[in-house]
Amino acid sequence: MKYSYINYFFVFGAIFILTSCVDLSKRKTIMEVEDNERHYYPILAGQQKDLSFKLKNVGKNPLMITDIITSCGCLKVDEGAAAFTVPPGKERLLTLSYNSAKNIGYVKHYITLYGNFEDVPFKELVFDINVVPNAMYTKDYEELYSDEIKAQGGFKEFVDGDASNKGYYMDEDFSKSIHDNK
């Protein structure tokens, strides 16, 4: 009798070990991104901008982001966020820092996420922004406006916030306002 209990224990232990070694990266899941394809307000060249994307796992398996590739060296992923896991039904913020010193004019950037996505090998986060250059002699409209705000004591900046920390807008925002005006 003593050996039969040990045999049962060994068999159940082996089954448990084998089933726990299933490769989770082969289990596919669905990820949703809140407000993808953003259009940020213009900033002056050289200003930093922090971007946060809310990633939500709406599938039944854990979401495993294995790699993050940015379209420009001007985008940096937060320390330790190049690979992470999101449990089913949970969300996580992906935060990046954008250095506008390396771009001028209209720029569109892509952040490619690789993971265990259902039906596709990768997902892209997209945003665009206008980077206004510092004029050497002739000030552009952003600098003139900034000088005007500072001349007024900077009170408007306290209310509206710093120009480099303004939010973003979505294409849907314009379609809403068009339908509201009819």
OpenMM code with the backbone's topology and positions (N, CA, C; nanometers):
from openmm import Vec3, app, unit

residues = "MET LYS TYR SER TYR ILE ASN TYR PHE PHE VAL PHE GLY ALA ILE PHE ILE LEU THR SER CYS VAL ASP LEU SER LYS ARG LYS THR ILE MET GLU VAL GLU ASP ASN GLU ARG HIS TYR TYR PRO ILE LEU ALA GLY GLN GLN LYS ASP LEU SER PHE LYS LEU LYS ASN VAL GLY LYS ASN PRO LEU MET ILE THR ASP ILE ILE THR SER CYS GLY CYS LEU LYS VAL ASP GLU GLY ALA ALA ALA PHE THR VAL PRO PRO GLY LYS GLU ARG LEU LEU THR LEU SER TYR ASN SER ALA LYS ASN ILE GLY TYR VAL LYS HIS TYR ILE THR LEU TYR GLY ASN PHE GLU ASP VAL PRO PHE LYS GLU LEU VAL PHE ASP ILE ASN VAL VAL PRO ASN ALA MET TYR THR LYS ASP TYR GLU GLU LEU TYR SER ASP GLU ILE LYS ALA GLN GLY GLY PHE LYS GLU PHE VAL ASP GLY ASP ALA SER ASN LYS GLY TYR TYR MET ASP GLU ASP PHE SER LYS SER ILE HIS ASP ASN LYS".split()
positions = [
    Vec3(0.0810, -0.1201, 0.0000),
    Vec3(0.0000, 0.0000, 0.0000),
    Vec3(0.0851, 0.1261, 0.0000),
    Vec3(0.1957, 0.1173, 0.0700),
    Vec3(0.2811, 0.2337, 0.0821),
    Vec3(0.3334, 0.2774, -0.0539),
    Vec3(0.3678, 0.1829, -0.1394),
    Vec3(0.4225, 0.2166, -0.2711),
    Vec3(0.3153, 0.2688, -0.3662),
    Vec3(0.1905, 0.2298, -0.3489),
    Vec3(0.0853, 0.2772, -0.4389),
    Vec3(0.0600, 0.4265, -0.4212),
    Vec3(0.0659, 0.4779, -0.2967),
    Vec3(0.0503, 0.6209, -0.2739),
    Vec3(0.1655, 0.6995, -0.3364),
    Vec3(0.2833, 0.6454, -0.3258),
    Vec3(0.3998, 0.7111, -0.3851),
    Vec3(0.3872, 0.7124, -0.5364),
    Vec3(0.3383, 0.6043, -0.5954),
    Vec3(0.3185, 0.5995, -0.7410),
    Vec3(0.2151, 0.7021, -0.7856),
    Vec3(0.1032, 0.7140, -0.7129),
    Vec3(0.0010, 0.8132, -0.7470),
    Vec3(0.0576, 0.9551, -0.7355),
    Vec3(0.1315, 0.9781, -0.6290),
    Vec3(0.1930, 1.1088, -0.6091),
    Vec3(0.2897, 1.1412, -0.7229),
    Vec3(0.3698, 1.0440, -0.7635),
    Vec3(0.4646, 1.0634, -0.8727),
    Vec3(0.3925, 1.0924, -1.0045),
    Vec3(0.2860, 1.0189, -1.0344),
    Vec3(0.2105, 1.0379, -1.1590),
    Vec3(0.1455, 1.1762, -1.1614),
    Vec3(0.0794, 1.2148, -1.0513),
    Vec3(0.0162, 1.3474, -1.0463),
    Vec3(0.1199, 1.4583, -1.0525),
    Vec3(0.2337, 1.4390, -0.9886),
    Vec3(0.3411, 1.5370, -0.9940),
    Vec3(0.3946, 1.5527, -1.1354),
    Vec3(0.4115, 1.4427, -1.2077),
    Vec3(0.4607, 1.4488, -1.3455),
    Vec3(0.3606, 1.5189, -1.4364),
    Vec3(0.2333, 1.4884, -1.4187),
    Vec3(0.1287, 1.5542, -1.4992),
    Vec3(0.1280, 1.7048, -1.4715),
    Vec3(0.1387, 1.7426, -1.3445),
    Vec3(0.1404, 1.8848, -1.3088),
    Vec3(0.2593, 1.9564, -1.3716),
    Vec3(0.3752, 1.8971, -1.3659),
    Vec3(0.4961, 1.9580, -1.4218),
    Vec3(0.4846, 1.9722, -1.5727),
    Vec3(0.4342, 1.8697, -1.6404),
    Vec3(0.4226, 1.8751, -1.7865),
    Vec3(0.3205, 1.9784, -1.8320),
    Vec3(0.2090, 1.9903, -1.7610),
    Vec3(0.1080, 2.0888, -1.8017),
    Vec3(0.1503, 2.2309, -1.7681),
    Vec3(0.2352, 2.2504, -1.6680),
    Vec3(0.2790, 2.3851, -1.6337),
    Vec3(0.3881, 2.4355, -1.7273),
    Vec3(0.4449, 2.3490, -1.8083),
    Vec3(0.5519, 2.3878, -1.9000),
    Vec3(0.4986, 2.4286, -2.0374),
    Vec3(0.3686, 2.4480, -2.0506),
    Vec3(0.3097, 2.4884, -2.1776),
    Vec3(0.3599, 2.6278, -2.2130),
    Vec3(0.4008, 2.6478, -2.3353),
    Vec3(0.4547, 2.7751, -2.3803),
    Vec3(0.3409, 2.8767, -2.3944),
    Vec3(0.3379, 2.9766, -2.3039),
    Vec3(0.2308, 3.0770, -2.3048),
    Vec3(0.2367, 3.1677, -2.4260),
    Vec3(0.3555, 3.1833, -2.4868),
    Vec3(0.3662, 3.2723, -2.6027),
    Vec3(0.2920, 3.2170, -2.7241),
    Vec3(0.2612, 3.0893, -2.7244),
    Vec3(0.1849, 3.0294, -2.8348),
    Vec3(0.0349, 3.0535, -2.8188),
    Vec3(-0.0076, 3.0881, -2.6992),
    Vec3(-0.1486, 3.1194, -2.6756),
    Vec3(-0.1745, 3.2637, -2.7180),
    Vec3(-0.2610, 3.2821, -2.8140),
    Vec3(-0.2876, 3.4147, -2.8716),
    Vec3(-0.3933, 3.4888, -2.7904),
    Vec3(-0.3876, 3.6212, -2.7973),
    Vec3(-0.4835, 3.7038, -2.7260),
    Vec3(-0.5115, 3.8309, -2.8063),
    Vec3(-0.6024, 3.9127, -2.7563),
    Vec3(-0.6453, 4.0345, -2.8261),
    Vec3(-0.6087, 4.1554, -2.7407),
    Vec3(-0.5472, 4.2555, -2.8038),
    Vec3(-0.5087, 4.3781, -2.7350),
    Vec3(-0.5819, 4.4961, -2.7982),
    Vec3(-0.6310, 4.5854, -2.7133),
    Vec3(-0.6903, 4.7105, -2.7587),
    Vec3(-0.6036, 4.8262, -2.7105),
    Vec3(-0.5916, 4.9292, -2.7954),
    Vec3(-0.5150, 5.0483, -2.7613),
    Vec3(-0.6113, 5.1658, -2.7571),
    Vec3(-0.6102, 5.2361, -2.6448),
    Vec3(-0.6979, 5.3523, -2.6323),
    Vec3(-0.6359, 5.4707, -2.7060),
    Vec3(-0.7114, 5.5316, -2.7940),
    Vec3(-0.6706, 5.6510, -2.8687),
    Vec3(-0.5421, 5.6304, -2.9482),
    Vec3(-0.5427, 5.5335, -3.0359),
    Vec3(-0.4298, 5.5148, -3.1267),
    Vec3(-0.4446, 5.6152, -3.2410),
    Vec3(-0.3399, 5.6412, -3.3150),
    Vec3(-0.3353, 5.7371, -3.4254),
    Vec3(-0.3678, 5.8784, -3.3768),
    Vec3(-0.2868, 5.9256, -3.2864),
    Vec3(-0.3039, 6.0575, -3.2245),
    Vec3(-0.2398, 6.1678, -3.3075),
    Vec3(-0.2919, 6.2898, -3.2910),
    Vec3(-0.2367, 6.4097, -3.3535),
    Vec3(-0.2057, 6.5072, -3.2397),
    Vec3(-0.0785, 6.5245, -3.2084),
    Vec3(-0.0397, 6.6133, -3.0991),
    Vec3(-0.0272, 6.7564, -3.1484),
    Vec3(-0.0444, 6.8496, -3.0561),
    Vec3(-0.0308, 6.9914, -3.0874),
    Vec3(0.1166, 7.0244, -3.1109),
    Vec3(0.1463, 7.1283, -3.1898),
    Vec3(0.2861, 7.1624, -3.2216),
    Vec3(0.3693, 7.1945, -3.0976),
    Vec3(0.4979, 7.1616, -3.1075),
    Vec3(0.5929, 7.1956, -3.0023),
    Vec3(0.7181, 7.2534, -3.0676),
    Vec3(0.7964, 7.3257, -2.9895),
    Vec3(0.9209, 7.3829, -3.0393),
    Vec3(1.0293, 7.2757, -3.0444),
    Vec3(1.1171, 7.2868, -3.1425),
    Vec3(1.2290, 7.1924, -3.1545),
    Vec3(1.3112, 7.1966, -3.0267),
    Vec3(1.3455, 7.0790, -2.9770),
    Vec3(1.4243, 7.0691, -2.8553),
    Vec3(1.3426, 7.0393, -2.7314),
    Vec3(1.2113, 7.0553, -2.7398),
    Vec3(1.1277, 7.0252, -2.6238),
    Vec3(1.1051, 6.8744, -2.6135),
    Vec3(1.0882, 6.8274, -2.4907),
    Vec3(1.0597, 6.6869, -2.4635),
    Vec3(0.9085, 6.6699, -2.4492),
    Vec3(0.8577, 6.5542, -2.4879),
    Vec3(0.7155, 6.5236, -2.4709),
    Vec3(0.7043, 6.3802, -2.4224),
    Vec3(0.6283, 6.3586, -2.3170),
    Vec3(0.6027, 6.2239, -2.2677),
    Vec3(0.4710, 6.1747, -2.3262),
    Vec3(0.4717, 6.0531, -2.3778),
    Vec3(0.3541, 5.9930, -2.4390),
    Vec3(0.3165, 5.8684, -2.3607),
    Vec3(0.1888, 5.8501, -2.3339),
    Vec3(0.1419, 5.7301, -2.2651),
    Vec3(0.0284, 5.6684, -2.3446),
    Vec3(0.0413, 5.5404, -2.3724),
    Vec3(-0.0619, 5.4645, -2.4427),
    Vec3(-0.1161, 5.3598, -2.3474),
    Vec3(-0.2494, 5.3535, -2.3359),
    Vec3(-0.3121, 5.2538, -2.2504),
    Vec3(-0.3372, 5.1283, -2.3332),
    Vec3(-0.2731, 5.0174, -2.2939),
    Vec3(-0.2886, 4.8889, -2.3607),
    Vec3(-0.3782, 4.8007, -2.2746),
    Vec3(-0.4817, 4.7435, -2.3361),
    Vec3(-0.5750, 4.6595, -2.2606),
    Vec3(-0.5797, 4.5212, -2.3229),
    Vec3(-0.5651, 4.4200, -2.2394),
    Vec3(-0.5763, 4.2812, -2.2827),
    Vec3(-0.7234, 4.2397, -2.2702),
    Vec3(-0.7926, 4.2257, -2.3826),
    Vec3(-0.9338, 4.1870, -2.3809),
    Vec3(-0.9514, 4.0400, -2.4183),
    Vec3(-0.8410, 3.9665, -2.4329),
    Vec3(-0.8456, 3.8244, -2.4648),
    Vec3(-0.8529, 3.7391, -2.3395),
    Vec3(-0.8428, 3.6084, -2.3600),
    Vec3(-0.8530, 3.5128, -2.2490),
    Vec3(-0.7171, 3.4632, -2.2008),
    Vec3(-0.6111, 3.4955, -2.2732),
    Vec3(-0.4758, 3.4533, -2.2368),
    Vec3(-0.3919, 3.5744, -2.1991),
    Vec3(-0.2833, 3.5547, -2.1253),
    Vec3(-0.1965, 3.6670, -2.0923),
    Vec3(-0.1361, 3.7291, -2.2179),
    Vec3(-0.1311, 3.8615, -2.2229),
    Vec3(-0.0675, 3.9345, -2.3326),
    Vec3(0.0798, 3.9450, -2.3000),
    Vec3(0.1632, 3.9005, -2.3920),
    Vec3(0.3069, 3.9042, -2.3704),
    Vec3(0.3710, 3.9902, -2.4787),
    Vec3(0.4137, 4.1096, -2.4425),
    Vec3(0.4868, 4.1965, -2.5350),
    Vec3(0.6337, 4.1551, -2.5263),
    Vec3(0.6872, 4.1082, -2.6391),
    Vec3(0.8238, 4.0558, -2.6388),
    Vec3(0.9267, 4.1575, -2.6878),
    Vec3(0.8833, 4.2573, -2.7653),
    Vec3(0.9775, 4.3567, -2.8163),
    Vec3(0.9023, 4.4823, -2.8584),
    Vec3(0.9687, 4.5967, -2.8467),
    Vec3(0.9126, 4.7251, -2.8888),
    Vec3(1.0164, 4.7933, -2.9767),
    Vec3(0.9769, 4.8250, -3.0997),
    Vec3(1.0646, 4.8916, -3.1956),
    Vec3(1.0032, 5.0270, -3.2302),
    Vec3(1.0823, 5.1339, -3.2204),
    Vec3(1.0330, 5.2674, -3.2541),
    Vec3(1.0876, 5.3081, -3.3907),
    Vec3(1.0162, 5.3961, -3.4579),
    Vec3(1.0545, 5.4384, -3.5928),
    Vec3(1.1658, 5.5423, -3.5922),
    Vec3(1.2052, 5.5888, -3.4747),
    Vec3(1.3056, 5.6951, -3.4670),
    Vec3(1.3827, 5.6816, -3.3367),
    Vec3(1.5086, 5.7212, -3.3401),
    Vec3(1.5887, 5.7211, -3.2189),
    Vec3(1.5464, 5.8294, -3.1216),
    Vec3(1.4552, 5.9159, -3.1649),
    Vec3(1.4064, 6.0234, -3.0794),
    Vec3(1.3024, 5.9741, -2.9789),
    Vec3(1.2581, 5.8500, -2.9932),
    Vec3(1.1610, 5.7904, -2.9012),
    Vec3(1.2322, 5.6908, -2.8115),
    Vec3(1.2141, 5.7071, -2.6814),
    Vec3(1.2743, 5.6143, -2.5861),
    Vec3(1.1645, 5.5509, -2.5019),
    Vec3(1.1720, 5.4193, -2.4899),
    Vec3(1.0788, 5.3448, -2.4056),
    Vec3(1.1315, 5.3512, -2.2629),
    Vec3(1.0396, 5.3615, -2.1672),
    Vec3(1.0811, 5.3648, -2.0273),
    Vec3(1.1682, 5.2455, -1.9930),
    Vec3(1.2582, 5.2657, -1.8999),
    Vec3(1.3498, 5.1626, -1.8517),
    Vec3(1.2723, 5.0370, -1.8108),
    Vec3(1.3109, 4.9231, -1.8610),
    Vec3(1.2498, 4.7961, -1.8234),
    Vec3(1.1162, 4.7671, -1.8882),
    Vec3(1.0712, 4.8505, -1.9814),
    Vec3(0.9395, 4.8305, -2.0429),
    Vec3(0.9495, 4.7715, -2.1829),
    Vec3(1.0663, 4.7213, -2.2222),
    Vec3(1.0813, 4.6662, -2.3568),
    Vec3(1.0114, 4.5316, -2.3710),
    Vec3(0.9876, 4.4625, -2.2621),
    Vec3(0.9138, 4.3362, -2.2630),
    Vec3(0.8345, 4.3281, -2.1329),
    Vec3(0.7065, 4.2949, -2.1446),
    Vec3(0.6219, 4.2860, -2.0260),
    Vec3(0.5006, 4.1982, -2.0551),
    Vec3(0.4251, 4.1680, -1.9506),
    Vec3(0.3063, 4.0834, -1.9609),
    Vec3(0.1874, 4.1573, -1.9002),
    Vec3(0.0702, 4.1402, -1.9625),
    Vec3(-0.0535, 4.1983, -1.9114),
    Vec3(-0.1535, 4.0836, -1.8933),
    Vec3(-0.2027, 4.0607, -1.7713),
    Vec3(-0.2996, 3.9527, -1.7486),
    Vec3(-0.4308, 3.9784, -1.8227),
    Vec3(-0.5084, 3.8749, -1.8485),
    Vec3(-0.6377, 3.8920, -1.9165),
    Vec3(-0.7294, 3.9876, -1.8400),
    Vec3(-0.7917, 4.0796, -1.9142),
    Vec3(-0.8847, 4.1746, -1.8547),
    Vec3(-0.8195, 4.2938, -1.7875),
    Vec3(-0.6889, 4.3021, -1.7879),
    Vec3(-0.6179, 4.4121, -1.7217),
    Vec3(-0.5609, 4.5084, -1.8257),
    Vec3(-0.5151, 4.6250, -1.7791),
    Vec3(-0.4544, 4.7244, -1.8669),
    Vec3(-0.3190, 4.7663, -1.8116),
    Vec3(-0.2405, 4.8256, -1.8997),
    Vec3(-0.1082, 4.8761, -1.8612),
    Vec3(-0.0759, 4.9983, -1.9451),
    Vec3(-0.0087, 5.0936, -1.8853),
    Vec3(0.0360, 5.2123, -1.9575),
    Vec3(0.1753, 5.1868, -2.0140),
    Vec3(0.1898, 5.2170, -2.1413),
    Vec3(0.3206, 5.2151, -2.2053),
    Vec3(0.3613, 5.3606, -2.2215),
    Vec3(0.4698, 5.4006, -2.1558),
    Vec3(0.5133, 5.5400, -2.1569),
    Vec3(0.6431, 5.5526, -2.2358),
    Vec3(0.6457, 5.6517, -2.3244),
    Vec3(0.7642, 5.6805, -2.4056),
    Vec3(0.7990, 5.8270, -2.3905),
    Vec3(0.9266, 5.8595, -2.4124),
    Vec3(0.9721, 5.9982, -2.4128),
    Vec3(1.0113, 6.0344, -2.5552),
    Vec3(0.9614, 6.1497, -2.6018),
    Vec3(0.9894, 6.1963, -2.7365),
    Vec3(1.0777, 6.3194, -2.7280),
    Vec3(1.1927, 6.3161, -2.7958),
    Vec3(1.2857, 6.4286, -2.8010),
    Vec3(1.2708, 6.4949, -2.9372),
    Vec3(1.2126, 6.6135, -2.9388),
    Vec3(1.1822, 6.6802, -3.0656),
    Vec3(1.3031, 6.7454, -3.1304),
    Vec3(1.4201, 6.7423, -3.0656),
    Vec3(1.5392, 6.8070, -3.1215),
    Vec3(1.5858, 6.7393, -3.2495),
    Vec3(1.5444, 6.6156, -3.2706),
    Vec3(1.5918, 6.5404, -3.3865),
    Vec3(1.4975, 6.5485, -3.5068),
    Vec3(1.3906, 6.6262, -3.4958),
    Vec3(1.2943, 6.6392, -3.6047),
    Vec3(1.2565, 6.7847, -3.6253),
    Vec3(1.2159, 6.8174, -3.7488),
    Vec3(1.1641, 6.9506, -3.7815),
    Vec3(1.0446, 6.9312, -3.8743),
    Vec3(0.9411, 7.0110, -3.8538),
    Vec3(0.8229, 7.0045, -3.9389),
    Vec3(0.7271, 6.8944, -3.8964),
    Vec3(0.6443, 6.8526, -3.9911),
    Vec3(0.5470, 6.7469, -3.9646),
    Vec3(0.6186, 6.6130, -3.9589),
    Vec3(0.5997, 6.5395, -3.8505),
    Vec3(0.6601, 6.4065, -3.8372),
    Vec3(0.5538, 6.3077, -3.7906),
    Vec3(0.5624, 6.1884, -3.8432),
    Vec3(0.4716, 6.0803, -3.8054),
    Vec3(0.5582, 5.9651, -3.7567),
    Vec3(0.5259, 5.9147, -3.6386),
    Vec3(0.6065, 5.8094, -3.5783),
    Vec3(0.5228, 5.6848, -3.5518),
    Vec3(0.5921, 5.5717, -3.5572),
    Vec3(0.5303, 5.4412, -3.5342),
    Vec3(0.6048, 5.3700, -3.4218),
    Vec3(0.5297, 5.3091, -3.3322),
    Vec3(0.5864, 5.2244, -3.2280),
    Vec3(0.5306, 5.0855, -3.2560),
    Vec3(0.6178, 4.9922, -3.2909),
    Vec3(0.5753, 4.8575, -3.3269),
    Vec3(0.5921, 4.7657, -3.2069),
    Vec3(0.4818, 4.7008, -3.1676),
    Vec3(0.4817, 4.6070, -3.0560),
    Vec3(0.4752, 4.4649, -3.1101),
    Vec3(0.5655, 4.3804, -3.0655),
    Vec3(0.5642, 4.2391, -3.1021),
    Vec3(0.5182, 4.1591, -2.9818),
    Vec3(0.4298, 4.0635, -3.0072),
    Vec3(0.3780, 3.9817, -2.8978),
    Vec3(0.2896, 3.8711, -2.9502),
    Vec3(0.2137, 3.8132, -2.8616),
    Vec3(0.1266, 3.7005, -2.8963),
    Vec3(-0.0134, 3.7488, -2.9354),
    Vec3(-0.0190, 3.8290, -3.0410),
    Vec3(-0.1450, 3.8861, -3.0882),
    Vec3(-0.2188, 3.7863, -3.1770),
    Vec3(-0.3484, 3.7884, -3.1664),
    Vec3(-0.4318, 3.7024, -3.2490),
    Vec3(-0.4382, 3.7604, -3.3906),
    Vec3(-0.4152, 3.6801, -3.4912),
    Vec3(-0.4289, 3.7127, -3.6341),
    Vec3(-0.3182, 3.8010, -3.6940),
    Vec3(-0.2363, 3.8670, -3.6133),
    Vec3(-0.1290, 3.9520, -3.6677),
    Vec3(-0.0011, 3.9303, -3.5875),
    Vec3(0.1150, 3.9438, -3.6512),
    Vec3(0.2409, 3.9248, -3.5778),
    Vec3(0.2829, 4.0465, -3.4942),
    Vec3(0.2297, 4.1664, -3.5270),
    Vec3(0.2654, 4.2869, -3.4525),
    Vec3(0.1512, 4.3872, -3.4586),
    Vec3(0.1562, 4.4852, -3.3659),
    Vec3(0.0603, 4.5961, -3.3636),
    Vec3(0.1395, 4.7258, -3.3648),
    Vec3(0.0820, 4.8293, -3.4270),
    Vec3(0.1496, 4.9585, -3.4345),
    Vec3(0.0717, 5.0660, -3.3607),
    Vec3(0.1452, 5.1456, -3.2853),
    Vec3(0.0919, 5.2664, -3.2254),
    Vec3(0.1415, 5.3814, -3.3125),
    Vec3(0.0532, 5.4762, -3.3440),
    Vec3(0.0876, 5.5819, -3.4383),
    Vec3(0.0539, 5.7176, -3.3780),
    Vec3(0.1447, 5.8134, -3.3979),
    Vec3(0.1132, 5.9509, -3.3622),
    Vec3(0.1880, 6.0431, -3.4568),
    Vec3(0.1364, 6.1664, -3.4704),
    Vec3(0.2069, 6.2679, -3.5489),
    Vec3(0.2101, 6.3974, -3.4696),
    Vec3(0.3059, 6.4824, -3.5074),
    Vec3(0.3254, 6.6092, -3.4369),
    Vec3(0.3995, 6.7041, -3.5306),
    Vec3(0.3771, 6.8314, -3.5153),
    Vec3(0.4527, 6.9324, -3.5886),
    Vec3(0.5579, 6.9897, -3.4949),
    Vec3(0.6836, 6.9823, -3.5377),
    Vec3(0.7939, 7.0364, -3.4600),
    Vec3(0.8352, 7.1676, -3.5266),
    Vec3(0.8187, 7.2763, -3.4536),
    Vec3(0.8458, 7.4092, -3.5061),
    Vec3(0.9911, 7.4440, -3.4739),
    Vec3(1.0710, 7.4814, -3.5759),
    Vec3(1.2120, 7.5123, -3.5497),
    Vec3(1.2277, 7.6466, -3.4793),
    Vec3(1.3353, 7.6574, -3.4039),
    Vec3(1.3707, 7.7864, -3.3454),
    Vec3(1.4260, 7.8732, -3.4567),
    Vec3(1.3640, 7.9884, -3.4782),
    Vec3(1.4095, 8.0785, -3.5832),
    Vec3(1.5281, 8.1593, -3.5317),
    Vec3(1.6287, 8.1758, -3.6152),
    Vec3(1.7470, 8.2501, -3.5736),
    Vec3(1.7182, 8.3998, -3.5652),
    Vec3(1.6507, 8.4558, -3.6639),
    Vec3(1.6273, 8.5994, -3.6657),
    Vec3(1.4793, 8.6332, -3.6616),
    Vec3(1.4007, 8.5617, -3.7397),
    Vec3(1.2580, 8.5888, -3.7461),
    Vec3(1.1853, 8.4871, -3.6591),
    Vec3(1.1098, 8.5377, -3.5641),
    Vec3(1.0369, 8.4468, -3.4752),
    Vec3(0.9121, 8.3965, -3.5462),
    Vec3(0.8808, 8.2696, -3.5223),
    Vec3(0.7592, 8.2131, -3.5792),
    Vec3(0.6432, 8.2378, -3.4829),
    Vec3(0.5245, 8.1941, -3.5217),
    Vec3(0.4043, 8.2247, -3.4444),
    Vec3(0.4079, 8.1631, -3.3047),
    Vec3(0.4680, 8.0466, -3.2882),
    Vec3(0.4745, 7.9839, -3.1560),
    Vec3(0.5617, 8.0663, -3.0608),
    Vec3(0.6746, 8.1150, -3.1104),
    Vec3(0.7639, 8.1945, -3.0258),
    Vec3(0.7020, 8.3295, -2.9926),
    Vec3(0.6365, 8.3902, -3.0891),
    Vec3(0.5708, 8.5183, -3.0633),
    Vec3(0.4612, 8.5022, -2.9584),
    Vec3(0.3851, 8.3965, -2.9699),
    Vec3(0.2788, 8.3702, -2.8735),
    Vec3(0.3387, 8.3426, -2.7354),
    Vec3(0.4460, 8.2669, -2.7297),
    Vec3(0.5130, 8.2365, -2.6031),
    Vec3(0.5660, 8.3634, -2.5377),
    Vec3(0.6259, 8.4515, -2.6170),
    Vec3(0.6755, 8.5789, -2.5647),
    Vec3(0.5603, 8.6646, -2.5120),
    Vec3(0.4472, 8.6632, -2.5818),
    Vec3(0.3308, 8.7402, -2.5390),
    Vec3(0.2784, 8.6888, -2.4046),
    Vec3(0.2744, 8.5587, -2.3893),
    Vec3(0.2274, 8.4991, -2.2639),
    Vec3(0.3213, 8.5364, -2.1488),
    Vec3(0.4511, 8.5297, -2.1729),
    Vec3(0.5481, 8.5660, -2.0684),
    Vec3(0.5387, 8.7140, -2.0332),
    Vec3(0.5103, 8.7988, -2.1326),
    Vec3(0.4975, 8.9426, -2.1081),
    Vec3(0.3753, 8.9727, -2.0216),
    Vec3(0.2735, 8.8876, -2.0281),
    Vec3(0.1518, 8.9071, -1.9494),
    Vec3(0.1662, 8.8496, -1.8084),
    Vec3(0.2833, 8.8074, -1.7740),
    Vec3(0.3038, 8.7545, -1.6399),
    Vec3(0.2934, 8.6033, -1.6333),
    Vec3(0.2672, 8.5368, -1.7446),
    Vec3(0.2633, 8.3912, -1.7471),
    Vec3(0.1400, 8.3300, -1.6838),
    Vec3(0.0378, 8.4136, -1.6522),
    Vec3(-0.0813, 8.3592, -1.5873),
    Vec3(-0.1528, 8.2579, -1.6765),
    Vec3(-0.1587, 8.2840, -1.8080),
    Vec3(-0.2263, 8.1936, -1.9004),
    Vec3(-0.1583, 8.0565, -1.9017),
    Vec3(-0.0261, 8.0544, -1.8842),
    Vec3(0.0455, 7.9268, -1.8820),
    Vec3(0.0051, 7.8431, -1.7610),
    Vec3(-0.0245, 7.9094, -1.6484),
    Vec3(-0.0707, 7.8361, -1.5316),
    Vec3(-0.2067, 7.7714, -1.5583),
    Vec3(-0.2908, 7.8390, -1.6337),
    Vec3(-0.4242, 7.7881, -1.6630),
    Vec3(-0.4203, 7.6832, -1.7738),
    Vec3(-0.3559, 7.7169, -1.8867),
    Vec3(-0.3545, 7.6277, -2.0025),
    Vec3(-0.2462, 7.5212, -1.9959),
    Vec3(-0.1446, 7.5411, -1.9145),
    Vec3(-0.0343, 7.4466, -1.9063),
    Vec3(0.0771, 7.4823, -2.0020),
    Vec3(0.1900, 7.4150, -1.9855),
    Vec3(0.3072, 7.4364, -2.0698),
    Vec3(0.2762, 7.3900, -2.2118),
    Vec3(0.3291, 7.4599, -2.3113),
    Vec3(0.3002, 7.4285, -2.4513),
    Vec3(0.3469, 7.2886, -2.4898),
    Vec3(0.4531, 7.2388, -2.4279),
    Vec3(0.5028, 7.1059, -2.4634),
    Vec3(0.4243, 6.9947, -2.3954),
    Vec3(0.3338, 7.0268, -2.3057),
    Vec3(0.2569, 6.9246, -2.2347),
    Vec3(0.1089, 6.9272, -2.2687),
    Vec3(0.0756, 6.9828, -2.3830),
    Vec3(-0.0643, 6.9806, -2.4256),
    Vec3(-0.1012, 6.8389, -2.4653),
    Vec3(-0.2272, 6.8102, -2.4726),
    Vec3(-0.2748, 6.6766, -2.5054),
    Vec3(-0.2676, 6.6465, -2.6530),
    Vec3(-0.3631, 6.5701, -2.6985),
    Vec3(-0.3719, 6.5312, -2.8380),
    Vec3(-0.5185, 6.5335, -2.8784),
    Vec3(-0.5441, 6.5167, -3.0070),
    Vec3(-0.6804, 6.5087, -3.0549),
    Vec3(-0.6885, 6.3944, -3.1545),
    Vec3(-0.8080, 6.3446, -3.1750),
    Vec3(-0.8316, 6.2300, -3.2628),
    Vec3(-0.9146, 6.2758, -3.3821),
    Vec3(-0.9098, 6.2005, -3.4906),
    Vec3(-0.9897, 6.2321, -3.6086),
    Vec3(-1.1387, 6.2330, -3.5753),
    Vec3(-1.1805, 6.1464, -3.4808),
    Vec3(-1.3220, 6.1398, -3.4426),
    Vec3(-1.3695, 6.2709, -3.3808),
    Vec3(-1.2782, 6.3458, -3.3170),
    Vec3(-1.3164, 6.4723, -3.2551),
    Vec3(-1.3707, 6.5704, -3.3584),
    Vec3(-1.3122, 6.5715, -3.4780),
    Vec3(-1.3585, 6.6615, -3.5833),
    Vec3(-1.4916, 6.6164, -3.6402),
    Vec3(-1.5118, 6.4875, -3.6541),
    Vec3(-1.6388, 6.4395, -3.7084),
    Vec3(-1.7524, 6.4676, -3.6107),
    Vec3(-1.7261, 6.4639, -3.4803),
    Vec3(-1.8279, 6.4962, -3.3807),
    Vec3(-1.8686, 6.6427, -3.3925),
    Vec3(-1.7677, 6.7329, -3.4035),
    Vec3(-1.7990, 6.8749, -3.4082),
    Vec3(-1.8712, 6.9133, -3.5375),
    Vec3(-1.8455, 6.8451, -3.6463),
    Vec3(-1.9137, 6.8726, -3.7723),
    Vec3(-2.0602, 6.8347, -3.7609),
    Vec3(-2.0877, 6.7174, -3.6982),
    Vec3(-2.2257, 6.6720, -3.6837),
    Vec3(-2.3006, 6.7562, -3.5804),
    Vec3(-2.2306, 6.8093, -3.4799),
    Vec3(-2.2950, 6.8913, -3.3775),
    Vec3(-2.3383, 7.0268, -3.4316),
    Vec3(-2.2683, 7.0793, -3.5348),
    Vec3(-2.2992, 7.2109, -3.5895),
    Vec3(-2.4125, 7.2085, -3.6903),
    Vec3(-2.4581, 7.0920, -3.7295),
    Vec3(-2.5677, 7.0841, -3.8286),
    Vec3(-2.7010, 7.1109, -3.7671),
] * unit.nanometer
topology = app.Topology()
chain = topology.addChain("A")
for resn in residues:
    res = topology.addResidue(resn, chain)
    for name in ("N", "CA", "C"):
        topology.addAtom(name, app.Element.getBySymbol(name[0]), res)
